[in-house]
Amino acid sequence: MRKQYLHLSAYSCDKCHGPVVSASLAVRENAISKETDIRQVGAICLSCGYRQDQATEPARARHVLPMEWDPADAIDLRHLTTAFVEALNRAELH
Ligand SMILES: [Zn+2]
């Protein structure tokens, strides 16, 4: 059965050494298949807000065990992008 998994990882921020949390989604067609359709959802430093999308060597990302995540419109990439653009537009207005 086709299932979607959420992967979370954490690594050090280049700017402030705070924790960056990065998320990606992957799909498994069945229990023994490899993950496919891996999509980066987003990454952000919880301390300063810097969007650093991967760990800088030699720092290593620490990974949380993948968790099953029901496909939801809430984490549709197009949706996220739209929300992000709207947030930027709002920021420019002020
Ligand atoms: Zn930071």
PDB file of the backbone (N, CA, C, O) and the ligand in Angstrom, with CONECT records:
HET     ZN  A 101       1
ATOM      1  N   MET A   1       0.835  -1.196   0.000  1.00  0.00           N
ATOM      2  CA  MET A   1       0.000   0.000   0.000  1.00  0.00           C
ATOM      3  C   MET A   1       0.876   1.256   0.000  1.00  0.00           C
ATOM      4  O   MET A   1       1.892   1.325   0.692  1.00  0.00           O
ATOM      5  N   ARG A   2       0.467   2.221  -0.775  1.00  0.00           N
ATOM      6  CA  ARG A   2       1.247   3.447  -0.930  1.00  0.00           C
ATOM      7  C   ARG A   2       1.163   4.294   0.333  1.00  0.00           C
ATOM      8  O   ARG A   2       0.078   4.627   0.812  1.00  0.00           O
ATOM      9  N   LYS A   3       2.333   4.632   0.859  1.00  0.00           N
ATOM     10  CA  LYS A   3       2.336   5.463   2.064  1.00  0.00           C
ATOM     11  C   LYS A   3       3.340   6.600   1.919  1.00  0.00           C
ATOM     12  O   LYS A   3       4.350   6.487   1.224  1.00  0.00           O
ATOM     13  N   GLN A   4       3.033   7.668   2.582  1.00  0.00           N
ATOM     14  CA  GLN A   4       3.927   8.824   2.554  1.00  0.00           C
ATOM     15  C   GLN A   4       4.625   8.943   3.907  1.00  0.00           C
ATOM     16  O   GLN A   4       4.017   8.728   4.955  1.00  0.00           O
ATOM     17  N   TYR A   5       5.901   9.285   3.864  1.00  0.00           N
ATOM     18  CA  TYR A   5       6.678   9.421   5.097  1.00  0.00           C
ATOM     19  C   TYR A   5       7.272  10.817   5.210  1.00  0.00           C
ATOM     20  O   TYR A   5       7.721  11.418   4.234  1.00  0.00           O
ATOM     21  N   LEU A   6       7.252  11.299   6.433  1.00  0.00           N
ATOM     22  CA  LEU A   6       7.866  12.593   6.718  1.00  0.00           C
ATOM     23  C   LEU A   6       9.230  12.341   7.368  1.00  0.00           C
ATOM     24  O   LEU A   6       9.340  11.602   8.347  1.00  0.00           O
ATOM     25  N   HIS A   7      10.251  12.963   6.809  1.00  0.00           N
ATOM     26  CA  HIS A   7      11.606  12.876   7.363  1.00  0.00           C
ATOM     27  C   HIS A   7      11.970  14.222   7.970  1.00  0.00           C
ATOM     28  O   HIS A   7      11.780  15.269   7.351  1.00  0.00           O
ATOM     29  N   LEU A   8      12.490  14.180   9.177  1.00  0.00           N
ATOM     30  CA  LEU A   8      12.959  15.414   9.806  1.00  0.00           C
ATOM     31  C   LEU A   8      14.428  15.260  10.140  1.00  0.00           C
ATOM     32  O   LEU A   8      14.873  14.193  10.562  1.00  0.00           O
ATOM     33  N   SER A   9      15.171  16.324   9.950  1.00  0.00           N
ATOM     34  CA  SER A   9      16.563  16.293  10.380  1.00  0.00           C
ATOM     35  C   SER A   9      16.920  17.642  10.990  1.00  0.00           C
ATOM     36  O   SER A   9      16.271  18.656  10.733  1.00  0.00           O
ATOM     37  N   ALA A  10      17.954  17.624  11.792  1.00  0.00           N
ATOM     38  CA  ALA A  10      18.380  18.849  12.467  1.00  0.00           C
ATOM     39  C   ALA A  10      19.886  19.000  12.304  1.00  0.00           C
ATOM     40  O   ALA A  10      20.633  18.024  12.365  1.00  0.00           O
ATOM     41  N   TYR A  11      20.319  20.243  12.094  1.00  0.00           N
ATOM     42  CA  TYR A  11      21.747  20.525  11.980  1.00  0.00           C
ATOM     43  C   TYR A  11      21.995  21.963  12.391  1.00  0.00           C
ATOM     44  O   TYR A  11      21.068  22.744  12.606  1.00  0.00           O
ATOM     45  N   SER A  12      23.258  22.283  12.493  1.00  0.00           N
ATOM     46  CA  SER A  12      23.641  23.590  13.011  1.00  0.00           C
ATOM     47  C   SER A  12      23.511  24.687  11.950  1.00  0.00           C
ATOM     48  O   SER A  12      23.887  24.494  10.794  1.00  0.00           O
ATOM     49  N   CYS A  13      22.986  25.813  12.352  1.00  0.00           N
ATOM     50  CA  CYS A  13      22.830  26.972  11.469  1.00  0.00           C
ATOM     51  C   CYS A  13      24.192  27.623  11.202  1.00  0.00           C
ATOM     52  O   CYS A  13      24.985  27.809  12.125  1.00  0.00           O
ATOM     53  N   ASP A  14      24.459  27.967   9.938  1.00  0.00           N
ATOM     54  CA  ASP A  14      25.718  28.630   9.572  1.00  0.00           C
ATOM     55  C   ASP A  14      25.831  30.007  10.203  1.00  0.00           C
ATOM     56  O   ASP A  14      26.932  30.461  10.512  1.00  0.00           O
ATOM     57  N   LYS A  15      24.705  30.671  10.397  1.00  0.00           N
ATOM     58  CA  LYS A  15      24.740  32.057  10.866  1.00  0.00           C
ATOM     59  C   LYS A  15      24.820  32.180  12.381  1.00  0.00           C
ATOM     60  O   LYS A  15      25.552  33.024  12.898  1.00  0.00           O
ATOM     61  N   CYS A  16      24.061  31.334  13.105  1.00  0.00           N
ATOM     62  CA  CYS A  16      24.006  31.532  14.549  1.00  0.00           C
ATOM     63  C   CYS A  16      24.263  30.250  15.343  1.00  0.00           C
ATOM     64  O   CYS A  16      24.226  30.271  16.573  1.00  0.00           O
ATOM     65  N   HIS A  17      24.519  29.146  14.663  1.00  0.00           N
ATOM     66  CA  HIS A  17      24.750  27.840  15.305  1.00  0.00           C
ATOM     67  C   HIS A  17      23.533  27.339  16.066  1.00  0.00           C
ATOM     68  O   HIS A  17      23.649  26.431  16.889  1.00  0.00           O
ATOM     69  N   GLY A  18      22.394  27.907  15.806  1.00  0.00           N
ATOM     70  CA  GLY A  18      21.149  27.403  16.375  1.00  0.00           C
ATOM     71  C   GLY A  18      20.691  26.168  15.610  1.00  0.00           C
ATOM     72  O   GLY A  18      21.327  25.764  14.637  1.00  0.00           O
ATOM     73  N   PRO A  19      19.598  25.577  16.047  1.00  0.00           N
ATOM     74  CA  PRO A  19      19.123  24.357  15.383  1.00  0.00           C
ATOM     75  C   PRO A  19      18.276  24.649  14.152  1.00  0.00           C
ATOM     76  O   PRO A  19      17.240  25.309  14.231  1.00  0.00           O
ATOM     77  N   VAL A  20      18.743  24.139  13.003  1.00  0.00           N
ATOM     78  CA  VAL A  20      17.940  24.202  11.781  1.00  0.00           C
ATOM     79  C   VAL A  20      17.154  22.904  11.691  1.00  0.00           C
ATOM     80  O   VAL A  20      17.725  21.822  11.821  1.00  0.00           O
ATOM     81  N   VAL A  21      15.875  23.003  11.475  1.00  0.00           N
ATOM     82  CA  VAL A  21      15.053  21.805  11.270  1.00  0.00           C
ATOM     83  C   VAL A  21      14.658  21.765   9.805  1.00  0.00           C
ATOM     84  O   VAL A  21      14.147  22.738   9.249  1.00  0.00           O
ATOM     85  N   SER A  22      14.907  20.610   9.193  1.00  0.00           N
ATOM     86  CA  SER A  22      14.639  20.440   7.784  1.00  0.00           C
ATOM     87  C   SER A  22      13.671  19.281   7.598  1.00  0.00           C
ATOM     88  O   SER A  22      13.782  18.259   8.275  1.00  0.00           O
ATOM     89  N   ALA A  23      12.730  19.439   6.690  1.00  0.00           N
ATOM     90  CA  ALA A  23      11.725  18.399   6.478  1.00  0.00           C
ATOM     91  C   ALA A  23      11.655  18.005   5.014  1.00  0.00           C
ATOM     92  O   ALA A  23      11.770  18.847   4.124  1.00  0.00           O
ATOM     93  N   SER A  24      11.465  16.712   4.777  1.00  0.00           N
ATOM     94  CA  SER A  24      11.201  16.258   3.422  1.00  0.00           C
ATOM     95  C   SER A  24      10.154  15.158   3.468  1.00  0.00           C
ATOM     96  O   SER A  24       9.937  14.516   4.496  1.00  0.00           O
ATOM     97  N   LEU A  25       9.520  14.961   2.336  1.00  0.00           N
ATOM     98  CA  LEU A  25       8.491  13.930   2.219  1.00  0.00           C
ATOM     99  C   LEU A  25       8.926  12.924   1.182  1.00  0.00           C
ATOM    100  O   LEU A  25       9.524  13.286   0.169  1.00  0.00           O
ATOM    101  N   ALA A  26       8.625  11.651   1.430  1.00  0.00           N
ATOM    102  CA  ALA A  26       8.943  10.606   0.470  1.00  0.00           C
ATOM    103  C   ALA A  26       7.788   9.617   0.428  1.00  0.00           C
ATOM    104  O   ALA A  26       7.022   9.485   1.382  1.00  0.00           O
ATOM    105  N   VAL A  27       7.683   8.934  -0.687  1.00  0.00           N
ATOM    106  CA  VAL A  27       6.579   7.988  -0.873  1.00  0.00           C
ATOM    107  C   VAL A  27       7.148   6.587  -1.039  1.00  0.00           C
ATOM    108  O   VAL A  27       8.142   6.376  -1.735  1.00  0.00           O
ATOM    109  N   ARG A  28       6.493   5.635  -0.380  1.00  0.00           N
ATOM    110  CA  ARG A  28       6.813   4.223  -0.572  1.00  0.00           C
ATOM    111  C   ARG A  28       5.598   3.537  -1.156  1.00  0.00           C
ATOM    112  O   ARG A  28       4.499   3.590  -0.604  1.00  0.00           O
ATOM    113  N   GLU A  29       5.828   2.881  -2.304  1.00  0.00           N
ATOM    114  CA  GLU A  29       4.703   2.220  -2.972  1.00  0.00           C
ATOM    115  C   GLU A  29       4.200   1.029  -2.173  1.00  0.00           C
ATOM    116  O   GLU A  29       3.004   0.736  -2.174  1.00  0.00           O
ATOM    117  N   ASN A  30       5.132   0.323  -1.474  1.00  0.00           N
ATOM    118  CA  ASN A  30       4.738  -0.780  -0.601  1.00  0.00           C
ATOM    119  C   ASN A  30       5.827  -0.970   0.446  1.00  0.00           C
ATOM    120  O   ASN A  30       6.826  -0.250   0.450  1.00  0.00           O
ATOM    121  N   ALA A  31       5.630  -1.943   1.334  1.00  0.00           N
ATOM    122  CA  ALA A  31       6.511  -2.092   2.494  1.00  0.00           C
ATOM    123  C   ALA A  31       7.969  -2.370   2.125  1.00  0.00           C
ATOM    124  O   ALA A  31       8.870  -2.003   2.880  1.00  0.00           O
ATOM    125  N   ILE A  32       8.220  -3.013   0.974  1.00  0.00           N
ATOM    126  CA  ILE A  32       9.604  -3.385   0.644  1.00  0.00           C
ATOM    127  C   ILE A  32      10.217  -2.489  -0.427  1.00  0.00           C
ATOM    128  O   ILE A  32      11.394  -2.642  -0.753  1.00  0.00           O
ATOM    129  N   SER A  33       9.460  -1.579  -0.966  1.00  0.00           N
ATOM    130  CA  SER A  33      10.019  -0.747  -2.029  1.00  0.00           C
ATOM    131  C   SER A  33      10.871   0.376  -1.445  1.00  0.00           C
ATOM    132  O   SER A  33      10.741   0.739  -0.276  1.00  0.00           O
ATOM    133  N   LYS A  34      11.733   0.908  -2.282  1.00  0.00           N
ATOM    134  CA  LYS A  34      12.515   2.075  -1.876  1.00  0.00           C
ATOM    135  C   LYS A  34      11.634   3.307  -1.899  1.00  0.00           C
ATOM    136  O   LYS A  34      10.577   3.332  -2.528  1.00  0.00           O
ATOM    137  N   GLU A  35      12.093   4.314  -1.205  1.00  0.00           N
ATOM    138  CA  GLU A  35      11.333   5.562  -1.214  1.00  0.00           C
ATOM    139  C   GLU A  35      11.546   6.292  -2.530  1.00  0.00           C
ATOM    140  O   GLU A  35      12.653   6.355  -3.064  1.00  0.00           O
ATOM    141  N   THR A  36      10.463   6.834  -3.024  1.00  0.00           N
ATOM    142  CA  THR A  36      10.537   7.587  -4.271  1.00  0.00           C
ATOM    143  C   THR A  36       9.874   8.936  -4.045  1.00  0.00           C
ATOM    144  O   THR A  36       9.329   9.211  -2.976  1.00  0.00           O
ATOM    145  N   ASP A  37       9.932   9.757  -5.061  1.00  0.00           N
ATOM    146  CA  ASP A  37       9.235  11.042  -5.021  1.00  0.00           C
ATOM    147  C   ASP A  37       9.627  11.844  -3.780  1.00  0.00           C
ATOM    148  O   ASP A  37       8.774  12.392  -3.082  1.00  0.00           O
ATOM    149  N   ILE A  38      10.941  11.899  -3.522  1.00  0.00           N
ATOM    150  CA  ILE A  38      11.415  12.612  -2.333  1.00  0.00           C
ATOM    151  C   ILE A  38      11.394  14.112  -2.609  1.00  0.00           C
ATOM    152  O   ILE A  38      11.997  14.587  -3.571  1.00  0.00           O
ATOM    153  N   ARG A  39      10.702  14.836  -1.767  1.00  0.00           N
ATOM    154  CA  ARG A  39      10.576  16.282  -1.960  1.00  0.00           C
ATOM    155  C   ARG A  39      10.987  17.025  -0.700  1.00  0.00           C
ATOM    156  O   ARG A  39      10.540  16.702   0.401  1.00  0.00           O
ATOM    157  N   GLN A  40      11.822  18.002  -0.868  1.00  0.00           N
ATOM    158  CA  GLN A  40      12.188  18.865   0.241  1.00  0.00           C
ATOM    159  C   GLN A  40      10.979  19.746   0.559  1.00  0.00           C
ATOM    160  O   GLN A  40      10.420  20.380  -0.335  1.00  0.00           O
ATOM    161  N   VAL A  41      10.582  19.786   1.811  1.00  0.00           N
ATOM    162  CA  VAL A  41       9.430  20.601   2.183  1.00  0.00           C
ATOM    163  C   VAL A  41       9.879  21.985   2.644  1.00  0.00           C
ATOM    164  O   VAL A  41       9.251  22.993   2.320  1.00  0.00           O
ATOM    165  N   GLY A  42      10.969  22.019   3.401  1.00  0.00           N
ATOM    166  CA  GLY A  42      11.440  23.307   3.866  1.00  0.00           C
ATOM    167  C   GLY A  42      12.446  23.123   4.976  1.00  0.00           C
ATOM    168  O   GLY A  42      12.567  22.043   5.553  1.00  0.00           O
ATOM    169  N   ALA A  43      13.170  24.189   5.271  1.00  0.00           N
ATOM    170  CA  ALA A  43      14.144  24.164   6.356  1.00  0.00           C
ATOM    171  C   ALA A  43      14.215  25.548   6.948  1.00  0.00           C
ATOM    172  O   ALA A  43      14.159  26.549   6.233  1.00  0.00           O
ATOM    173  N   ILE A  44      14.339  25.598   8.249  1.00  0.00           N
ATOM    174  CA  ILE A  44      14.433  26.915   8.879  1.00  0.00           C
ATOM    175  C   ILE A  44      15.174  26.798  10.209  1.00  0.00           C
ATOM    176  O   ILE A  44      15.015  25.820  10.939  1.00  0.00           O
ATOM    177  N   CYS A  45      15.973  27.796  10.505  1.00  0.00           N
ATOM    178  CA  CYS A  45      16.652  27.849  11.799  1.00  0.00           C
ATOM    179  C   CYS A  45      15.641  28.310  12.843  1.00  0.00           C
ATOM    180  O   CYS A  45      14.998  29.348  12.680  1.00  0.00           O
ATOM    181  N   LEU A  46      15.504  27.537  13.914  1.00  0.00           N
ATOM    182  CA  LEU A  46      14.519  27.885  14.941  1.00  0.00           C
ATOM    183  C   LEU A  46      14.967  29.091  15.748  1.00  0.00           C
ATOM    184  O   LEU A  46      14.164  29.721  16.436  1.00  0.00           O
ATOM    185  N   SER A  47      16.231  29.403  15.663  1.00  0.00           N
ATOM    186  CA  SER A  47      16.758  30.507  16.440  1.00  0.00           C
ATOM    187  C   SER A  47      16.694  31.838  15.683  1.00  0.00           C
ATOM    188  O   SER A  47      16.226  32.837  16.229  1.00  0.00           O
ATOM    189  N   CYS A  48      17.164  31.856  14.422  1.00  0.00           N
ATOM    190  CA  CYS A  48      17.240  33.137  13.704  1.00  0.00           C
ATOM    191  C   CYS A  48      16.357  33.194  12.456  1.00  0.00           C
ATOM    192  O   CYS A  48      16.204  34.263  11.865  1.00  0.00           O
ATOM    193  N   GLY A  49      15.777  32.067  12.045  1.00  0.00           N
ATOM    194  CA  GLY A  49      14.871  32.092  10.907  1.00  0.00           C
ATOM    195  C   GLY A  49      15.551  31.924   9.551  1.00  0.00           C
ATOM    196  O   GLY A  49      14.890  31.974   8.515  1.00  0.00           O
ATOM    197  N   TYR A  50      16.874  31.723   9.553  1.00  0.00           N
ATOM    198  CA  TYR A  50      17.606  31.528   8.297  1.00  0.00           C
ATOM    199  C   TYR A  50      17.181  30.220   7.649  1.00  0.00           C
ATOM    200  O   TYR A  50      17.128  29.180   8.305  1.00  0.00           O
ATOM    201  N   ARG A  51      16.876  30.281   6.345  1.00  0.00           N
ATOM    202  CA  ARG A  51      16.410  29.087   5.635  1.00  0.00           C
ATOM    203  C   ARG A  51      17.582  28.380   4.983  1.00  0.00           C
ATOM    204  O   ARG A  51      17.858  28.551   3.796  1.00  0.00           O
ATOM    205  N   GLN A  52      18.259  27.583   5.788  1.00  0.00           N
ATOM    206  CA  GLN A  52      19.439  26.867   5.288  1.00  0.00           C
ATOM    207  C   GLN A  52      19.014  25.454   4.926  1.00  0.00           C
ATOM    208  O   GLN A  52      18.598  24.686   5.795  1.00  0.00           O
ATOM    209  N   ASP A  53      19.118  25.102   3.634  1.00  0.00           N
ATOM    210  CA  ASP A  53      18.492  23.846   3.222  1.00  0.00           C
ATOM    211  C   ASP A  53      19.351  22.608   3.392  1.00  0.00           C
ATOM    212  O   ASP A  53      18.858  21.499   3.183  1.00  0.00           O
ATOM    213  N   GLN A  54      20.609  22.750   3.760  1.00  0.00           N
ATOM    214  CA  GLN A  54      21.382  21.555   4.099  1.00  0.00           C
ATOM    215  C   GLN A  54      22.526  21.871   5.049  1.00  0.00           C
ATOM    216  O   GLN A  54      22.963  23.013   5.184  1.00  0.00           O
ATOM    217  N   ALA A  55      23.001  20.795   5.714  1.00  0.00           N
ATOM    218  CA  ALA A  55      24.071  20.971   6.682  1.00  0.00           C
ATOM    219  C   ALA A  55      25.359  21.317   5.958  1.00  0.00           C
ATOM    220  O   ALA A  55      25.616  20.812   4.865  1.00  0.00           O
ATOM    221  N   THR A  56      26.168  22.173   6.558  1.00  0.00           N
ATOM    222  CA  THR A  56      27.456  22.525   5.985  1.00  0.00           C
ATOM    223  C   THR A  56      28.510  21.615   6.599  1.00  0.00           C
ATOM    224  O   THR A  56      28.563  21.455   7.818  1.00  0.00           O
ATOM    225  N   GLU A  57      29.348  21.020   5.757  1.00  0.00           N
ATOM    226  CA  GLU A  57      30.417  20.154   6.266  1.00  0.00           C
ATOM    227  C   GLU A  57      31.306  20.969   7.185  1.00  0.00           C
ATOM    228  O   GLU A  57      31.468  22.166   6.946  1.00  0.00           O
ATOM    229  N   PRO A  58      31.905  20.378   8.247  1.00  0.00           N
ATOM    230  CA  PRO A  58      31.819  18.949   8.605  1.00  0.00           C
ATOM    231  C   PRO A  58      30.641  18.639   9.522  1.00  0.00           C
ATOM    232  O   PRO A  58      30.527  17.517  10.015  1.00  0.00           O
ATOM    233  N   ALA A  59      29.775  19.600   9.758  1.00  0.00           N
ATOM    234  CA  ALA A  59      28.626  19.324  10.617  1.00  0.00           C
ATOM    235  C   ALA A  59      27.745  18.262   9.966  1.00  0.00           C
ATOM    236  O   ALA A  59      27.570  18.244   8.748  1.00  0.00           O
ATOM    237  N   ARG A  60      27.207  17.399  10.775  1.00  0.00           N
ATOM    238  CA  ARG A  60      26.342  16.361  10.223  1.00  0.00           C
ATOM    239  C   ARG A  60      24.915  16.579  10.667  1.00  0.00           C
ATOM    240  O   ARG A  60      24.640  16.992  11.794  1.00  0.00           O
ATOM    241  N   ALA A  61      24.017  16.289   9.743  1.00  0.00           N
ATOM    242  CA  ALA A  61      22.599  16.364  10.079  1.00  0.00           C
ATOM    243  C   ALA A  61      22.236  15.151  10.916  1.00  0.00           C
ATOM    244  O   ALA A  61      22.674  14.035  10.637  1.00  0.00           O
ATOM    245  N   ARG A  62      21.440  15.378  11.935  1.00  0.00           N
ATOM    246  CA  ARG A  62      20.925  14.259  12.716  1.00  0.00           C
ATOM    247  C   ARG A  62      19.483  14.013  12.308  1.00  0.00           C
ATOM    248  O   ARG A  62      18.662  14.928  12.260  1.00  0.00           O
ATOM    249  N   HIS A  63      19.206  12.773  12.021  1.00  0.00           N
ATOM    250  CA  HIS A  63      17.904  12.438  11.457  1.00  0.00           C
ATOM    251  C   HIS A  63      16.976  11.795  12.475  1.00  0.00           C
ATOM    252  O   HIS A  63      17.380  10.944  13.266  1.00  0.00           O
ATOM    253  N   VAL A  64      15.752  12.216  12.433  1.00  0.00           N
ATOM    254  CA  VAL A  64      14.702  11.591  13.234  1.00  0.00           C
ATOM    255  C   VAL A  64      14.152  10.433  12.398  1.00  0.00           C
ATOM    256  O   VAL A  64      14.127  10.513  11.169  1.00  0.00           O
ATOM    257  N   LEU A  65      13.719   9.372  13.049  1.00  0.00           N
ATOM    258  CA  LEU A  65      13.140   8.254  12.302  1.00  0.00           C
ATOM    259  C   LEU A  65      11.954   8.737  11.466  1.00  0.00           C
ATOM    260  O   LEU A  65      11.116   9.501  11.945  1.00  0.00           O
ATOM    261  N   PRO A  66      11.895   8.284  10.213  1.00  0.00           N
ATOM    262  CA  PRO A  66      10.781   8.710   9.359  1.00  0.00           C
ATOM    263  C   PRO A  66       9.442   8.331   9.984  1.00  0.00           C
ATOM    264  O   PRO A  66       9.303   7.259  10.573  1.00  0.00           O
ATOM    265  N   MET A  67       8.480   9.202   9.853  1.00  0.00           N
ATOM    266  CA  MET A  67       7.159   8.889  10.393  1.00  0.00           C
ATOM    267  C   MET A  67       6.126   8.898   9.283  1.00  0.00           C
ATOM    268  O   MET A  67       6.179   9.704   8.354  1.00  0.00           O
ATOM    269  N   GLU A  68       5.184   7.973   9.411  1.00  0.00           N
ATOM    270  CA  GLU A  68       4.142   7.898   8.405  1.00  0.00           C
ATOM    271  C   GLU A  68       3.317   9.170   8.470  1.00  0.00           C
ATOM    272  O   GLU A  68       2.952   9.638   9.549  1.00  0.00           O
ATOM    273  N   TRP A  69       3.030   9.718   7.309  1.00  0.00           N
ATOM    274  CA  TRP A  69       2.303  10.982   7.256  1.00  0.00           C
ATOM    275  C   TRP A  69       1.251  10.899   6.165  1.00  0.00           C
ATOM    276  O   TRP A  69       1.571  10.737   4.988  1.00  0.00           O
ATOM    277  N   ASP A  70       0.016  11.011   6.559  1.00  0.00           N
ATOM    278  CA  ASP A  70      -1.051  10.935   5.568  1.00  0.00           C
ATOM    279  C   ASP A  70      -0.889  12.058   4.561  1.00  0.00           C
ATOM    280  O   ASP A  70      -0.666  13.208   4.937  1.00  0.00           O
ATOM    281  N   PRO A  71      -1.001  11.729   3.283  1.00  0.00           N
ATOM    282  CA  PRO A  71      -0.945  12.793   2.279  1.00  0.00           C
ATOM    283  C   PRO A  71      -2.020  13.816   2.603  1.00  0.00           C
ATOM    284  O   PRO A  71      -3.200  13.486   2.729  1.00  0.00           O
ATOM    285  N   ALA A  72      -1.593  15.056   2.735  1.00  0.00           N
ATOM    286  CA  ALA A  72      -2.545  16.092   3.126  1.00  0.00           C
ATOM    287  C   ALA A  72      -2.286  17.337   2.318  1.00  0.00           C
ATOM    288  O   ALA A  72      -1.144  17.642   1.976  1.00  0.00           O
ATOM    289  N   ASP A  73      -3.332  18.045   2.017  1.00  0.00           N
ATOM    290  CA  ASP A  73      -3.174  19.296   1.283  1.00  0.00           C
ATOM    291  C   ASP A  73      -2.349  20.292   2.073  1.00  0.00           C
ATOM    292  O   ASP A  73      -1.735  21.202   1.514  1.00  0.00           O
ATOM    293  N   ALA A  74      -2.346  20.100   3.402  1.00  0.00           N
ATOM    294  CA  ALA A  74      -1.629  21.037   4.261  1.00  0.00           C
ATOM    295  C   ALA A  74      -0.143  21.101   3.931  1.00  0.00           C
ATOM    296  O   ALA A  74       0.488  22.142   4.119  1.00  0.00           O
ATOM    297  N   ILE A  75       0.427  19.993   3.436  1.00  0.00           N
ATOM    298  CA  ILE A  75       1.829  20.057   3.068  1.00  0.00           C
ATOM    299  C   ILE A  75       2.005  19.812   1.574  1.00  0.00           C
ATOM    300  O   ILE A  75       2.945  19.148   1.136  1.00  0.00           O
ATOM    301  N   ASP A  76       1.097  20.353   0.828  1.00  0.00           N
ATOM    302  CA  ASP A  76       1.240  20.395  -0.617  1.00  0.00           C
ATOM    303  C   ASP A  76       2.274  21.490  -0.924  1.00  0.00           C
ATOM    304  O   ASP A  76       2.158  22.618  -0.446  1.00  0.00           O
ATOM    305  N   LEU A  77       3.274  21.141  -1.718  1.00  0.00           N
ATOM    306  CA  LEU A  77       4.344  22.102  -1.993  1.00  0.00           C
ATOM    307  C   LEU A  77       3.826  23.380  -2.646  1.00  0.00           C
ATOM    308  O   LEU A  77       4.289  24.476  -2.327  1.00  0.00           O
ATOM    309  N   ARG A  78       2.873  23.241  -3.553  1.00  0.00           N
ATOM    310  CA  ARG A  78       2.346  24.434  -4.226  1.00  0.00           C
ATOM    311  C   ARG A  78       1.691  25.342  -3.197  1.00  0.00           C
ATOM    312  O   ARG A  78       1.804  26.567  -3.239  1.00  0.00           O
ATOM    313  N   HIS A  79       0.992  24.678  -2.259  1.00  0.00           N
ATOM    314  CA  HIS A  79       0.323  25.411  -1.198  1.00  0.00           C
ATOM    315  C   HIS A  79       1.343  26.175  -0.353  1.00  0.00           C
ATOM    316  O   HIS A  79       1.172  27.356  -0.049  1.00  0.00           O
ATOM    317  N   LEU A  80       2.417  25.455   0.019  1.00  0.00           N
ATOM    318  CA  LEU A  80       3.466  26.071   0.835  1.00  0.00           C
ATOM    319  C   LEU A  80       4.073  27.270   0.124  1.00  0.00           C
ATOM    320  O   LEU A  80       4.262  28.333   0.716  1.00  0.00           O
ATOM    321  N   THR A  81       4.373  27.081  -1.155  1.00  0.00           N
ATOM    322  CA  THR A  81       4.991  28.161  -1.918  1.00  0.00           C
ATOM    323  C   THR A  81       4.074  29.377  -1.947  1.00  0.00           C
ATOM    324  O   THR A  81       4.521  30.514  -1.795  1.00  0.00           O
ATOM    325  N   THR A  82       2.793  29.119  -2.143  1.00  0.00           N
ATOM    326  CA  THR A  82       1.830  30.215  -2.173  1.00  0.00           C
ATOM    327  C   THR A  82       1.814  30.943  -0.835  1.00  0.00           C
ATOM    328  O   THR A  82       1.827  32.173  -0.786  1.00  0.00           O
ATOM    329  N   ALA A  83       1.784  30.173   0.248  1.00  0.00           N
ATOM    330  CA  ALA A  83       1.749  30.772   1.580  1.00  0.00           C
ATOM    331  C   ALA A  83       3.004  31.614   1.815  1.00  0.00           C
ATOM    332  O   ALA A  83       2.952  32.687   2.415  1.00  0.00           O
ATOM    333  N   PHE A  84       4.136  31.093   1.323  1.00  0.00           N
ATOM    334  CA  PHE A  84       5.400  31.789   1.509  1.00  0.00           C
ATOM    335  C   PHE A  84       5.405  33.113   0.732  1.00  0.00           C
ATOM    336  O   PHE A  84       5.826  34.147   1.251  1.00  0.00           O
ATOM    337  N   VAL A  85       4.940  33.064  -0.500  1.00  0.00           N
ATOM    338  CA  VAL A  85       4.889  34.270  -1.329  1.00  0.00           C
ATOM    339  C   VAL A  85       3.944  35.296  -0.702  1.00  0.00           C
ATOM    340  O   VAL A  85       4.231  36.493  -0.686  1.00  0.00           O
ATOM    341  N   GLU A  86       2.815  34.808  -0.186  1.00  0.00           N
ATOM    342  CA  GLU A  86       1.876  35.724   0.466  1.00  0.00           C
ATOM    343  C   GLU A  86       2.509  36.383   1.689  1.00  0.00           C
ATOM    344  O   GLU A  86       2.299  37.568   1.946  1.00  0.00           O
ATOM    345  N   ALA A  87       3.283  35.604   2.434  1.00  0.00           N
ATOM    346  CA  ALA A  87       3.953  36.140   3.610  1.00  0.00           C
ATOM    347  C   ALA A  87       4.965  37.218   3.205  1.00  0.00           C
ATOM    348  O   ALA A  87       5.084  38.251   3.863  1.00  0.00           O
ATOM    349  N   LEU A  88       5.683  36.961   2.124  1.00  0.00           N
ATOM    350  CA  LEU A  88       6.662  37.934   1.617  1.00  0.00           C
ATOM    351  C   LEU A  88       5.956  39.219   1.185  1.00  0.00           C
ATOM    352  O   LEU A  88       6.409  40.321   1.492  1.00  0.00           O
ATOM    353  N   ASN A  89       4.839  39.062   0.467  1.00  0.00           N
ATOM    354  CA  ASN A  89       4.098  40.222   0.003  1.00  0.00           C
ATOM    355  C   ASN A  89       3.620  41.072   1.180  1.00  0.00           C
ATOM    356  O   ASN A  89       3.689  42.301   1.154  1.00  0.00           O
ATOM    357  N   ARG A  90       3.130  40.372   2.219  1.00  0.00           N
ATOM    358  CA  ARG A  90       2.665  41.091   3.408  1.00  0.00           C
ATOM    359  C   ARG A  90       3.824  41.838   4.064  1.00  0.00           C
ATOM    360  O   ARG A  90       3.672  42.974   4.514  1.00  0.00           O
ATOM    361  N   ALA A  91       4.986  41.181   4.110  1.00  0.00           N
ATOM    362  CA  ALA A  91       6.149  41.776   4.744  1.00  0.00           C
ATOM    363  C   ALA A  91       6.548  43.060   3.998  1.00  0.00           C
ATOM    364  O   ALA A  91       6.965  44.038   4.619  1.00  0.00           O
ATOM    365  N   GLU A  92       6.418  43.050   2.661  1.00  0.00           N
ATOM    366  CA  GLU A  92       6.810  44.224   1.887  1.00  0.00           C
ATOM    367  C   GLU A  92       5.871  45.398   2.071  1.00  0.00           C
ATOM    368  O   GLU A  92       6.265  46.552   1.906  1.00  0.00           O
ATOM    369  N   LEU A  93       4.620  45.098   2.414  1.00  0.00           N
ATOM    370  CA  LEU A  93       3.640  46.157   2.585  1.00  0.00           C
ATOM    371  C   LEU A  93       3.896  46.988   3.831  1.00  0.00           C
ATOM    372  O   LEU A  93       3.508  48.155   3.886  1.00  0.00           O
ATOM    373  N   HIS A  94       4.551  46.397   4.841  1.00  0.00           N
ATOM    374  CA  HIS A  94       4.719  47.110   6.110  1.00  0.00           C
ATOM    375  C   HIS A  94       6.033  47.873   6.186  1.00  0.00           C
ATOM    376  O   HIS A  94       6.313  48.520   7.195  1.00  0.00           O
TER     377      HIS A  94
HETATM  378 ZN    ZN A 101      20.304  30.559  12.832  1.00  0.00          ZN2+
END
